[in-house]
Amino acid sequence: MCKPFREYLTLTREYTREIITFIGLVLVCFVYSDFRQLARDQATTAAQTVEILRAMDIRLSAIEHQSTPAAR
């Protein structure tokens, strides 16, 4: 029963660099995926903000046009 465990430990000792490299690649993929989602969310929020600002600009222009005295 102890023999397979020792063999497992020997394998992990021999392939430490490969195991760490694999774990690192998995973490890089996870961070990339998370960053991509964050960038997508920020782009969506920026687009919504632009639309809101555009609507506010149109409303403000209409209010300015209404409140401007007629040409003298």
N, C-alpha and C positions, 0 to 999 in steps of 0.2 A: 504494500500500500504506500509505503514511503518512497519506493523507487520511482514511480511515475511523477511524483511531486518533485523529486530531485532532478529528474530529467527536464521537467518544465522549468525549474529554476536555472538549469544549465543553459537551456535554449534562450531564456530571457537575458541571461548574462552575455551570451554570444551575440545576440541580435539586438542589443540595446539601441544602437544607432538607428537601425531600421525601424524599430518600434517607435522611437521618439520622432523620427521623420514622418512616419505614417500619421501619428497623432497630430503633429504639426500641420500636415496637409489637411487633415479633417478640420482642425480649428480654423485654418485659413479659409476653407470653403464656407464654414459657418459664418465667419465674420464678413466675408464678401457678400453672402446672401443677405445677412442682416443689414449691411451698408446699402445694398441695392434697394432693399425695401424702404430704408430711411430716405434715400435720394428720391425714390418714387413718391413717397408721401410728401416730401418737401416741395417737389415740383407741382403736385396737385394743389397744395396749400397756396403756393405762389400764384398759380393760375386763378384760383378763387379770389385771392387778394386783388389781383389785377382787374378782374371783372367787377368787384365791389368798388374799387377806386374809379373805374371807368364810369360806372353808374352814378357815383357821387359827383363826378366831374360834370356829367351831363345835367344832373339836377341843379348843381350850383350855377352852371352857365344859364339855365332857364330862369333861375331866380334872379341872377344878375341882369338878365335881359329884361325881365318884368319890372325890376326896381329902378332901372336906368331912366332918367327923365327923357322925355321926347326931345328930339333935336330942336334947338332954339332957332 
